[in-house]
Amino acid sequence: MSEAKSTLKMHIVGEQVAAARKLLKMSQADLIAATGVSKSTMIRFEKGGQIRPEAVEAIREVLLERGIEFLNGGAPGVRLRKTDSDD
């Protein structure tokens, strides 16, 4: 998947993760289950705290697989990846 490779080293922040969950209509518990990170880790990250790079990568991968694109232009953001049916 080219998207995963292009964002592999991209720095993401917890606010992006929270926004991505909302776009996907995904609860925090759903993301915790999909990534295997602990609840306290997810809460800390979404509130702006630091977590292990491996945990960030696990979160990023799950969200990428579900169609999220991370944007780091002027300010960090997220959007849903366009599909062929979106045209």
N, CA, C and O atoms as a printed pandas DataFrame, in Angstrom:
     atom_number atom_name residue_name chain_id  residue_number  x_coord  y_coord  z_coord
0              1         N          MET        A               1    0.855   -1.177    0.000
1              2        CA          MET        A               1    0.000    0.000    0.000
2              3         C          MET        A               1    0.897    1.234    0.000
3              4         O          MET        A               1    1.677    1.432    0.932
4              5         N          SER        A               2    0.795    2.059   -1.030
5              6        CA          SER        A               2    1.662    3.221   -1.140
6              7         C          SER        A               2    1.394    4.247   -0.050
7              8         O          SER        A               2    2.320    4.924    0.397
8              9         N          GLU        A               3    0.156    4.375    0.382
9             10        CA          GLU        A               3   -0.171    5.337    1.431
10            11         C          GLU        A               3    0.578    5.029    2.712
11            12         O          GLU        A               3    1.128    5.934    3.339
12            13         N          ALA        A               4    0.607    3.780    3.108
13            14        CA          ALA        A               4    1.293    3.395    4.340
14            15         C          ALA        A               4    2.773    3.736    4.246
15            16         O          ALA        A               4    3.350    4.244    5.208
16            17         N          LYS        A               5    3.394    3.467    3.104
17            18        CA          LYS        A               5    4.813    3.769    2.943
18            19         C          LYS        A               5    5.073    5.261    2.981
19            20         O          LYS        A               5    6.068    5.703    3.556
20            21         N          SER        A               6    4.183    6.047    2.371
21            22        CA          SER        A               6    4.424    7.484    2.311
22            23         C          SER        A               6    4.255    8.160    3.661
23            24         O          SER        A               6    4.805    9.241    3.875
24            25         N          THR        A               7    3.509    7.554    4.577
25            26        CA          THR        A               7    3.292    8.184    5.876
26            27         C          THR        A               7    4.018    7.458    6.996
27            28         O          THR        A               7    3.858    7.810    8.165
28            29         N          LEU        A               8    4.807    6.462    6.661
29            30        CA          LEU        A               8    5.439    5.630    7.678
30            31         C          LEU        A               8    6.252    6.445    8.668
31            32         O          LEU        A               8    6.208    6.166    9.867
32            33         N          LYS        A               9    6.989    7.437    8.209
33            34        CA          LYS        A               9    7.827    8.228    9.100
34            35         C          LYS        A               9    7.165    9.548    9.493
35            36         O          LYS        A               9    7.792   10.383   10.145
36            37         N          MET        A              10    5.923    9.740    9.109
37            38        CA          MET        A              10    5.213   10.969    9.414
38            39         C          MET        A              10    4.865   11.009   10.898
39            40         O          MET        A              10    4.353   10.040   11.460
40            41         N          HIS        A              11    5.145   12.118   11.500
41            42        CA          HIS        A              11    4.804   12.319   12.905
42            43         C          HIS        A              11    3.296   12.541   13.004
43            44         O          HIS        A              11    2.749   13.402   12.315
44            45         N          ILE        A              12    2.632   11.776   13.850
45            46        CA          ILE        A              12    1.213   12.019   14.085
46            47         C          ILE        A              12    1.012   12.367   15.552
47            48         O          ILE        A              12    1.819   12.010   16.410
48            49         N          VAL        A              13   -0.065   13.063   15.816
49            50        CA          VAL        A              13   -0.372   13.475   17.185
50            51         C          VAL        A              13   -1.723   12.898   17.588
51            52         O          VAL        A              13   -2.520   12.486   16.746
52            53         N          GLY        A              14   -1.955   12.881   18.874
53            54        CA          GLY        A              14   -3.182   12.303   19.405
54            55         C          GLY        A              14   -4.449   12.966   18.894
55            56         O          GLY        A              14   -5.470   12.298   18.725
56            57         N          GLU        A              15   -4.401   14.266   18.645
57            58        CA          GLU        A              15   -5.579   14.959   18.119
58            59         C          GLU        A              15   -5.976   14.400   16.758
59            60         O          GLU        A              15   -7.163   14.313   16.443
60            61         N          GLN        A              16   -4.986   14.022   15.950
61            62        CA          GLN        A              16   -5.282   13.417   14.657
62            63         C          GLN        A              16   -5.971   12.067   14.843
63            64         O          GLN        A              16   -6.898   11.724   14.109
64            65         N          VAL        A              17   -5.509   11.314   15.826
65            66        CA          VAL        A              17   -6.088    9.995   16.091
66            67         C          VAL        A              17   -7.544   10.153   16.530
67            68         O          VAL        A              17   -8.415    9.427   16.051
68            69         N          ALA        A              18   -7.811   11.081   17.426
69            70        CA          ALA        A              18   -9.181   11.312   17.876
70            71         C          ALA        A              18  -10.066   11.748   16.703
71            72         O          ALA        A              18  -11.200   11.287   16.574
72            73         N          ALA        A              19   -9.553   12.626   15.858
73            74        CA          ALA        A              19  -10.319   13.081   14.695
74            75         C          ALA        A              19  -10.551   11.937   13.711
75            76         O          ALA        A              19  -11.635   11.819   13.140
76            77         N          ALA        A              20   -9.549   11.104   13.515
77            78        CA          ALA        A              20   -9.687    9.960   12.608
78            79         C          ALA        A              20  -10.757    8.997   13.111
79            80         O          ALA        A              20  -11.558    8.486   12.329
80            81         N          ARG        A              21  -10.766    8.755   14.410
81            82        CA          ARG        A              21  -11.796    7.878   14.978
82            83         C          ARG        A              21  -13.188    8.428   14.712
83            84         O          ARG        A              21  -14.111    7.682   14.387
84            85         N          LYS        A              22  -13.328    9.736   14.854
85            86        CA          LYS        A              22  -14.633   10.355   14.620
86            87         C          LYS        A              22  -15.050   10.223   13.163
87            88         O          LYS        A              22  -16.212    9.933   12.879
88            89         N          LEU        A              23  -14.124   10.431   12.241
89            90        CA          LEU        A              23  -14.432   10.254   10.819
90            91         C          LEU        A              23  -14.891    8.831   10.519
91            92         O          LEU        A              23  -15.789    8.611    9.707
92            93         N          LEU        A              24  -14.264    7.880   11.183
93            94        CA          LEU        A              24  -14.580    6.465   10.963
94            95         C          LEU        A              24  -15.751    5.972   11.816
95            96         O          LEU        A              24  -16.177    4.824   11.695
96            97         N          LYS        A              25  -16.265    6.853   12.680
97            98        CA          LYS        A              25  -17.308    6.453   13.636
98            99         C          LYS        A              25  -16.844    5.245   14.455
99           100         O          LYS        A              25  -17.570    4.267   14.639
100          101         N          MET        A              26  -15.619    5.356   14.931
101          102        CA          MET        A              26  -14.952    4.286   15.673
102          103         C          MET        A              26  -14.767    4.738   17.116
103          104         O          MET        A              26  -14.262    5.832   17.368
104          105         N          SER        A              27  -15.169    3.910   18.049
105          106        CA          SER        A              27  -14.992    4.275   19.455
106          107         C          SER        A              27  -13.532    4.093   19.865
107          108         O          SER        A              27  -12.758    3.411   19.194
108          109         N          GLN        A              28  -13.189    4.708   20.960
109          110        CA          GLN        A              28  -11.841    4.527   21.496
110          111         C          GLN        A              28  -11.614    3.057   21.847
111          112         O          GLN        A              28  -10.526    2.524   21.629
112          113         N          ALA        A              29  -12.639    2.407   22.387
113          114        CA          ALA        A              29  -12.532    0.978   22.726
114          115         C          ALA        A              29  -12.285    0.126   21.481
115          116         O          ALA        A              29  -11.522   -0.839   21.529
116          117         N          ASP        A              30  -12.930    0.483   20.362
117          118        CA          ASP        A              30  -12.709   -0.250   19.110
118          119         C          ASP        A              30  -11.259   -0.125   18.650
119          120         O          ASP        A              30  -10.648   -1.107   18.227
120          121         N          LEU        A              31  -10.715    1.090   18.734
121          122        CA          LEU        A              31   -9.332    1.304   18.310
122          123         C          LEU        A              31   -8.362    0.600   19.248
123          124         O          LEU        A              31   -7.357    0.049   18.799
124          125         N          ILE        A              32   -8.648    0.614   20.523
125          126        CA          ILE        A              32   -7.812   -0.093   21.490
126          127         C          ILE        A              32   -7.782   -1.583   21.161
127          128         O          ILE        A              32   -6.719   -2.204   21.161
128          129         N          ALA        A              33   -8.949   -2.150   20.884
129          130        CA          ALA        A              33   -9.018   -3.575   20.551
130          131         C          ALA        A              33   -8.261   -3.894   19.261
131          132         O          ALA        A              33   -7.595   -4.925   19.168
132          133         N          ALA        A              34   -8.362   -3.014   18.274
133          134        CA          ALA        A              34   -7.719   -3.254   16.983
134          135         C          ALA        A              34   -6.202   -3.105   17.039
135          136         O          ALA        A              34   -5.484   -3.745   16.272
136          137         N          THR        A              35   -5.718   -2.264   17.944
137          138        CA          THR        A              35   -4.275   -1.997   17.997
138          139         C          THR        A              35   -3.550   -2.804   19.053
139          140         O          THR        A              35   -2.359   -3.083   18.914
140          141         N          GLY        A              36   -4.254   -3.181   20.102
141          142        CA          GLY        A              36   -3.594   -3.891   21.195
142          143         C          GLY        A              36   -2.893   -2.979   22.185
143          144         O          GLY        A              36   -2.217   -3.465   23.092
144          145         N          VAL        A              37   -3.039   -1.658   22.032
145          146        CA          VAL        A              37   -2.444   -0.758   23.026
146          147         C          VAL        A              37   -3.387   -0.673   24.223
147          148         O          VAL        A              37   -4.581   -0.947   24.102
148          149         N          SER        A              38   -2.854   -0.300   25.356
149          150        CA          SER        A              38   -3.677   -0.229   26.563
150          151         C          SER        A              38   -4.571    1.010   26.531
151          152         O          SER        A              38   -4.306    1.972   25.810
152          153         N          LYS        A              39   -5.632    0.959   27.328
153          154        CA          LYS        A              39   -6.557    2.083   27.422
154          155         C          LYS        A              39   -5.837    3.327   27.923
155          156         O          LYS        A              39   -6.045    4.422   27.401
156          157         N          SER        A              40   -4.987    3.159   28.939
157          158        CA          SER        A              40   -4.280    4.327   29.482
158          159         C          SER        A              40   -3.332    4.937   28.452
159          160         O          SER        A              40   -3.161    6.155   28.415
160          161         N          THR        A              41   -2.715    4.102   27.618
161          162        CA          THR        A              41   -1.831    4.600   26.566
162          163         C          THR        A              41   -2.627    5.408   25.549
163          164         O          THR        A              41   -2.210    6.497   25.154
164          165         N          MET        A              42   -3.772    4.879   25.125
165          166        CA          MET        A              42   -4.593    5.573   24.130
166          167         C          MET        A              42   -5.094    6.900   24.691
167          168         O          MET        A              42   -5.043    7.919   24.002
168          169         N          ILE        A              43   -5.566    6.901   25.902
169          170        CA          ILE        A              43   -6.057    8.135   26.528
170          171         C          ILE        A              43   -4.932    9.162   26.622
171          172         O          ILE        A              43   -5.121   10.329   26.280
172          173         N          ARG        A              44   -3.761    8.722   27.086
173          174        CA          ARG        A              44   -2.615    9.628   27.217
174          175         C          ARG        A              44   -2.249   10.230   25.862
175          176         O          ARG        A              44   -2.006   11.433   25.766
176          177         N          PHE        A              45   -2.208    9.406   24.819
177          178        CA          PHE        A              45   -1.822    9.884   23.490
178          179         C          PHE        A              45   -2.847   10.874   22.946
179          180         O          PHE        A              45   -2.473   11.930   22.434
180          181         N          GLU        A              46   -4.134   10.546   23.051
181          182        CA          GLU        A              46   -5.158   11.443   22.521
182          183         C          GLU        A              46   -5.214   12.766   23.283
183          184         O          GLU        A              46   -5.702   13.764   22.755
184          185         N          LYS        A              47   -4.720   12.778   24.516
185          186        CA          LYS        A              47   -4.677   14.023   25.296
186          187         C          LYS        A              47   -3.375   14.791   25.087
187          188         O          LYS        A              47   -3.153   15.813   25.736
188          189         N          GLY        A              48   -2.507   14.311   24.183
189          190        CA          GLY        A              48   -1.286   15.030   23.857
190          191         C          GLY        A              48   -0.028   14.492   24.491
191          192         O          GLY        A              48    1.041   15.083   24.336
192          193         N          GLY        A              49   -0.127   13.385   25.203
193          194        CA          GLY        A              49    1.042   12.792   25.846
194          195         C          GLY        A              49    1.890   11.977   24.885
195          196         O          GLY        A              49    1.482   11.683   23.761
196          197         N          GLN        A              50    3.059   11.624   25.345
197          198        CA          GLN        A              50    3.996   10.818   24.562
198          199         C          GLN        A              50    3.772    9.336   24.848
199          200         O          GLN        A              50    3.509    8.943   25.984
200          201         N          ILE        A              51    3.881    8.521   23.798
201          202        CA          ILE        A              51    3.818    7.071   23.951
202          203         C          ILE        A              51    4.933    6.447   23.118
203          204         O          ILE        A              51    5.572    7.126   22.314
204          205         N          ARG        A              52    5.158    5.163   23.314
205          206        CA          ARG        A              52    6.224    4.467   22.584
206          207         C          ARG        A              52    5.995    4.544   21.071
207          208         O          ARG        A              52    4.854    4.484   20.613
208          209         N          PRO        A              53    7.066    4.675   20.302
209          210        CA          PRO        A              53    6.931    4.715   18.837
210          211         C          PRO        A              53    6.210    3.488   18.276
211          212         O          PRO        A              53    5.484    3.595   17.288
212          213         N          GLU        A              54    6.406    2.331   18.898
213          214        CA          GLU        A              54    5.745    1.113   18.426
214          215         C          GLU        A              54    4.226    1.227   18.576
215          216         O          GLU        A              54    3.481    0.734   17.729
216          217         N          ALA        A              55    3.775    1.865   19.635
217          218        CA          ALA        A              55    2.339    2.051   19.846
218          219         C          ALA        A              55    1.777    3.039   18.834
219          220         O          ALA        A              55    0.685    2.832   18.305
220          221         N          VAL        A              56    2.515    4.112   18.562
221          222        CA          VAL        A              56    2.086    5.086   17.553
222          223         C          VAL        A              56    1.955    4.394   16.207
223          224         O          VAL        A              56    0.978    4.604   15.488
224          225         N          GLU        A              57    2.934    3.573   15.867
225          226        CA          GLU        A              57    2.917    2.873   14.576
226          227         C          GLU        A              57    1.730    1.913   14.489
227          228         O          GLU        A              57    1.100    1.811   13.436
228          229         N          ALA        A              58    1.420    1.214   15.568
229          230        CA          ALA        A              58    0.273    0.299   15.575
230          231         C          ALA        A              58   -1.022    1.069   15.329
231          232         O          ALA        A              58   -1.878    0.627   14.563
232          233         N          ILE        A              59   -1.159    2.212   15.976
233          234        CA          ILE        A              59   -2.349    3.049   15.803
234          235         C          ILE        A              59   -2.431    3.549   14.367
235          236         O          ILE        A              59   -3.479    3.469   13.727
236          237         N          ARG        A              60   -1.313    4.065   13.874
237          238        CA          ARG        A              60   -1.276    4.602   12.509
238          239         C          ARG        A              60   -1.671    3.527   11.492
239          240         O          ARG        A              60   -2.474    3.784   10.596
240          241         N          GLU        A              61   -1.113    2.333   11.631
241          242        CA          GLU        A              61   -1.389    1.257   10.673
242          243         C          GLU        A              61   -2.866    0.882   10.646
243          244         O          GLU        A              61   -3.436    0.694    9.572
244          245         N          VAL        A              62   -3.484    0.774   11.803
245          246        CA          VAL        A              62   -4.906    0.423   11.867
246          247         C          VAL        A              62   -5.741    1.496   11.176
247          248         O          VAL        A              62   -6.662    1.178   10.423
248          249         N          LEU        A              63   -5.426    2.748   11.426
249          250        CA          LEU        A              63   -6.198    3.834   10.823
250          251         C          LEU        A              63   -5.974    3.920    9.315
251          252         O          LEU        A              63   -6.913    4.181    8.563
252          253         N          LEU        A              64   -4.739    3.703    8.872
253          254        CA          LEU        A              64   -4.462    3.688    7.439
254          255         C          LEU        A              64   -5.253    2.585    6.745
255          256         O          LEU        A              64   -5.825    2.800    5.676
256          257         N          GLU        A              65   -5.284    1.405    7.356
257          258        CA          GLU        A              65   -6.022    0.275    6.778
258          259         C          GLU        A              65   -7.505    0.589    6.629
259          260         O          GLU        A              65   -8.165    0.048    5.742
260          261         N          ARG        A              66   -8.023    1.439    7.469
261          262        CA          ARG        A              66   -9.446    1.781    7.436
262          263         C          ARG        A              66   -9.750    3.002    6.571
263          264         O          ARG        A              66  -10.894    3.452    6.509
264          265         N          GLY        A              67   -8.726    3.539    5.904
265          266        CA          GLY        A              67   -8.960    4.602    4.933
266          267         C          GLY        A              67   -8.612    6.006    5.360
267          268         O          GLY        A              67   -9.001    6.964    4.692
268          269         N          ILE        A              68   -7.893    6.156    6.450
269          270        CA          ILE        A              68   -7.493    7.487    6.911
270          271         C          ILE        A              68   -6.202    7.911    6.220
271          272         O          ILE        A              68   -5.289    7.107    6.036
272          273         N          GLU        A              69   -6.142    9.183    5.842
273          274        CA          GLU        A              69   -4.911    9.807    5.366
274          275         C          GLU        A              69   -4.506   10.853    6.397
275          276         O          GLU        A              69   -5.331   11.656    6.832
276          277         N          PHE        A              70   -3.250   10.840    6.783
277          278        CA          PHE        A              70   -2.732   11.836    7.719
278          279         C          PHE        A              70   -2.155   12.994    6.930
279          280         O          PHE        A              70   -1.413   12.795    5.967
280          281         N          LEU        A              71   -2.500   14.202    7.341
281          282        CA          LEU        A              71   -2.052   15.419    6.672
282          283         C          LEU        A              71   -1.213   16.222    7.649
283          284         O          LEU        A              71   -1.626   16.444    8.787
284          285         N          ASN        A              72   -0.059   16.652    7.224
285          286        CA          ASN        A              72    0.805   17.433    8.108
286          287         C          ASN        A              72    1.270   18.708    7.436
287          288         O          ASN        A              72    2.402   19.143    7.651
288          289         N          GLY        A              73    0.421   19.310    6.630
289          290        CA          GLY        A              73    0.781   20.558    5.978
290          291         C          GLY        A              73    1.054   21.649    6.990
291          292         O          GLY        A              73    1.995   21.535    7.776
292          293         N          GLY        A              74    0.251   22.708    6.991
293          294        CA          GLY        A              74    0.420   23.794    7.938
294          295         C          GLY        A              74    0.057   23.396    9.354
295          296         O          GLY        A              74    0.624   23.911   10.318
296          297         N          ALA        A              75   -0.886   22.482    9.478
297          298        CA          ALA        A              75   -1.314   21.995   10.787
298          299         C          ALA        A              75   -1.736   20.538   10.630
299          300         O          ALA        A              75   -2.313   20.174    9.606
300          301         N          PRO        A              76   -1.461   19.709   11.615
301          302        CA          PRO        A              76   -1.826   18.293   11.495
302          303         C          PRO        A              76   -3.326   18.109   11.295
303          304         O          PRO        A              76   -4.136   18.801   11.911
304          305         N          GLY        A              77   -3.681   17.172   10.433
305          306        CA          GLY        A              77   -5.083   16.876   10.180
306          307         C          GLY        A              77   -5.237   15.466    9.643
307          308         O          GLY        A              77   -4.258   14.733    9.497
308          309         N          VAL        A              78   -6.464   15.097    9.353
309          310        CA          VAL        A              78   -6.779   13.796    8.773
310          311         C          VAL        A              78   -7.929   13.957    7.791
311          312         O          VAL        A              78   -8.692   14.920    7.854
312          313         N          ARG        A              79   -8.037   12.998    6.890
313          314        CA          ARG        A              79   -9.191   12.927    5.994
314          315         C          ARG        A              79   -9.371   11.477    5.580
315          316         O          ARG        A              79   -8.461   10.659    5.712
316          317         N          LEU        A              80  -10.562   11.172    5.076
317          318        CA          LEU        A              80  -10.814    9.846    4.546
318          319         C          LEU        A              80  -10.249    9.777    3.135
319          320         O          LEU        A              80  -10.411   10.705    2.343
320          321         N          ARG        A              81   -9.601    8.693    2.836
321          322        CA          ARG        A              81   -9.043    8.475    1.505
322          323         C          ARG        A              81  -10.176    8.334    0.506
323          324         O          ARG        A              81  -11.163    7.649    0.774
324          325         N          LYS        A              82  -10.041    8.969   -0.629
325          326        CA          LYS        A              82  -11.039    8.851   -1.682
326          327         C          LYS        A              82  -10.980    7.461   -2.293
327          328         O          LYS        A              82   -9.907    6.884   -2.468
328          329         N          THR        A              83  -12.144    6.943   -2.611
329          330        CA          THR        A              83  -12.213    5.662   -3.317
330          331         C          THR        A              83  -12.746    5.935   -4.712
331          332         O          THR        A              83  -13.238    7.029   -4.988
332          333         N          ASP        A              84  -12.654    4.968   -5.575
333          334        CA          ASP        A              84  -13.150    5.130   -6.943
334          335         C          ASP        A              84  -14.628    5.480   -6.964
335          336         O          ASP        A              84  -15.078    6.198   -7.858
336          337         N          SER        A              85  -15.387    4.990   -6.000
337          338        CA          SER        A              85  -16.822    5.265   -5.954
338          339         C          SER        A              85  -17.135    6.669   -5.462
339          340         O          SER        A              85  -18.287    7.098   -5.529
340          341         N          ASP        A              86  -16.129    7.400   -4.964
341          342        CA          ASP        A              86  -16.347    8.761   -4.471
342          343         C          ASP        A              86  -16.416    9.797   -5.588
343          344         O          ASP        A              86  -16.764   10.949   -5.328
344          345         N          ASP        A              87  -16.095    9.422   -6.813
345          346        CA          ASP        A              87  -16.059   10.393   -7.925
346          347         C          ASP        A              87  -17.400   10.870   -8.346
347          348         O          ASP        A              87  -17.506   11.683   -9.265
